[in-house]
Amino acid sequence: MTLEIKNVSKHFGDNVAVDDLNVEIPEGEIFGLLGGNGAGKTTTFRIILGLLNATEGNVLYNGKKIDYSVTDYIGYLPEERGLHPKLKVREQIQYLGKLKGMSGKEVDKQLDYWLEKFEVPENKNKKIEKLSKGNQQKIQVIASIIHNPSLIILDEPFSGLDPINVEILKRSVIEMKDKGATIIFSTHRMEHVEELCENVCILNKGRSVVAGNIDQIKSDFGQKEIVIEGDKDLSYIENMPGILSFKSVRKRVTIKIEDESFAEPIFNEVIKQGYVKRFEVKEPSMNDIFIAKVGEKFE
C-alpha cells in the first residue's frame, strides 16, 4: 500500500507549517522525514493520520483518503508520550489493543513477544510510573505496534534511549519492515537515517529542500570529503583550489572539497611527501547535507 502526500499545505493563520509537500512512500520501506524543530514534521504526521485537516492537498493510502476504515492498520508513536502513569503495562496495552479490535489473548501474546524483544519481560505487571524513562519509551513503542499495523509512523522513536536500547529498537524496526510494514520516522540523528532508510525528505520551514534516494542525494550533492592519515605535515595544501575546509587532528587530516575533480591534484601533491597510511575520498554524510541545506542551528 503506497502512501502519497500530494501538494499538501497547512496554514495556521499567517503561519505556513507545511508548504506544498509532495512525497510518495512505497509499501514495505523505511522512510526518513527530517528537519529541525518547527520544520513541519509533526504537523505532516498529524495530517497523514487525519488529526489535522490539510489547508490544501490530499493524503492517499492505497489510493484512498485515510479515515476510520483504515486506522486499525496504522500505528503512531507521538513525540509527546501519552501513557497513563497509574496503569500497569499489561493494563495499558490491553486497553489500546482492544481499541484496535484485538482480543485479550491476542494482546497478551503480542505483548509477551515484544517485551522479550525489548528485553524487559519483567515489566509486564509494573505500573508505568515506576519504569525508567527509557523503559517507558519501549512500552510506548509497543503500544504503537501491538496490533501489527501495515503503516507505522514513529515521531522521534530513539529519544530517551541509551545506545544499547537504540540498537534493540533499530533491529525491531527492521523486523517490522521485513514483515511488510511501511515505516516513516523522524529523528535528529542522521546516522540512524543512513543506516535504516532508502529514501528521505528534509523539511525546512515547511518546504521540502531535499528528497529522494539517499545514495542519489549524496552523489548529486557534489561536495566530497577526503580523509588522509599519516605522519606528514600537510598544512601547506590548505589553500589549494577546491578546498572548502581543512581540519588536522593528530595524524588525521579531513578536507572538504567542492567536488571529486579536486581530489586527484590533492592526491598528487600529498604523495610527493612519500608514504601515507590512508587517502580516502568519501561521500558526504547526511549530517553534512542536512547542515548545508537547513543550517547549523538546529536542535
C-alpha positions, -999 to 999 in steps of 0.1 A, spaced: 0 0 0 16 32 -12 13 64 9 11 95 -12 13 131 1 1 153 -28 5 191 -28 -2 193 10 -1 226 27 -11 236 62 -17 271 74 -22 283 109 -34 319 104 -4 336 87 20 308 96 27 282 70 36 250 88 37 227 57 42 242 22 32 223 -9 47 190 2 49 161 -23 61 127 -11 54 91 -22 64 63 1 63 27 -14 50 -2 6 75 -20 28 100 8 30 116 27 59 114 64 51 130 93 69 112 126 74 139 150 87 141 186 97 149 209 127 124 219 153 94 237 137 102 223 102 67 207 99 74 171 106 49 165 134 23 186 115 28 164 85 23 133 106 -9 146 121 -22 154 86 -14 118 74 -33 105 104 -63 128 99 -57 145 132 -54 178 113 -70 187 80 -47 200 53 -54 235 41 -46 223 6 -38 189 -10 -45 153 -1 -30 123 16 -38 89 0 -31 54 14 -36 27 -13 -53 53 -34 -79 63 -8 -81 91 18 -73 79 53 -105 75 75 -117 53 103 -120 24 79 -81 21 78 -70 35 111 -67 -1 126 -39 -7 101 -19 23 113 4 26 143 15 60 156 42 68 182 38 105 190 67 127 201 48 136 232 44 105 253 8 96 263 8 65 286 -13 65 318 12 65 346 -10 48 371 -18 18 349 2 -13 348 19 -21 315 -4 -50 307 -35 -29 316 -24 -1 293 -16 -23 263 -47 -45 268 -68 -13 266 -51 0 235 -50 -34 218 -87 -39 223 -94 -4 208 -77 -18 177 -101 -48 176 -77 -74 192 -88 -100 217 -73 -101 252 -55 -133 243 -40 -118 211 -28 -87 230 -11 -109 257 6 -129 230 20 -99 212 28 -81 244 49 -110 257 67 -112 223 76 -75 222 86 -74 259 110 -102 252 123 -84 221 129 -52 241 144 -73 269 120 -61 296 96 -90 303 98 -83 340 79 -50 334 46 -66 323 28 -60 356 46 -29 368 30 5 369 42 27 341 52 55 365 76 30 382 96 25 350 126 44 338 122 69 310 139 46 286 116 16 296 85 39 293 97 47 258 98 10 250 63 5 262 51 35 242 67 19 211 49 -15 219 16 4 223 20 18 187 28 -16 171 9 -41 193 -18 -46 165 8 -54 137 0 -22 117 9 -20 80 17 17 82 38 28 112 46 65 120 74 70 146 80 106 157 115 107 174 114 70 184 150 69 197 145 98 221 155 89 256 171 56 247 207 47 256 229 32 228 221 -4 237 184 2 235 187 22 203 202 -9 187 174 -30 200 148 -7 186 166 -4 153 165 -42 150 128 -42 158 121 -15 131 140 -36 105 120 -67 116 87 -48 111 98 -37 77 108 -72 68 73 -83 77 59 -59 52 52 -27 72 57 7 57 75 29 83 80 66 84 101 81 112 116 114 122 149 118 140 177 143 146 202 115 145 215 114 109 235 82 114 202 64 121 188 77 89 218 64 69 216 30 85 178 24 82 164 45 53 165 41 15 147 74 9 143 107 28 127 141 27 144 170 45 120 198 55 129 234 62 102 258 73 76 235 59 91 231 25 110 201 11 146 211 4 160 176 -3 140 145 -12 148 111 -28 171 82 -26 199 87 -1 227 74 -24 215 97 -52 212 126 -29 248 121 -18 260 118 -54 241 149 -65 253 170 -36 287 174 -52 309 180 -21 331 152 -11 353 146 19 390 135 18 405 117 48 443 114 50 462 96 77 500 97 81 529 114 97 533 142 72 526 179 78 500 187 51 491 222 63 507 236 31 479 222 9 451 240 28 449 268 2 448 245 -29 419 251 -53 385 234 -45 392 230 -7 362 242 14 376 233 48 407 218 62 410 202 96 440 184 111 437 165 144 468 145 155 477 123 125 444 127 106 435 154 81 399 159 70 393 180 39 360 190 23 362 197 -14 337 212 -39 336 181 -60 355 150 -68 375 166 -96 397 183 -70 407 150 -53 433 140 -79 455 171 -77 454 170 -39 464 133 -41 493 141 -64 505 168 -41 502 146 -10 522 116 -24 551 140 -32 558 138 6 560 100 4 540 72 20 507 80 37 487 53 56 453 64 42 439 86 14 402 82 10 376 101 -9 342 98 9 306 107 0 292 135 22 273 123 52 236 130 57 246 153 85 268 174 62 239 176 37 214 185 64 236 213 78 242 226 43 205 227 34 190 236 68 218 254 86 239 246 117 214 260 142 190 231 148 182 210 179 
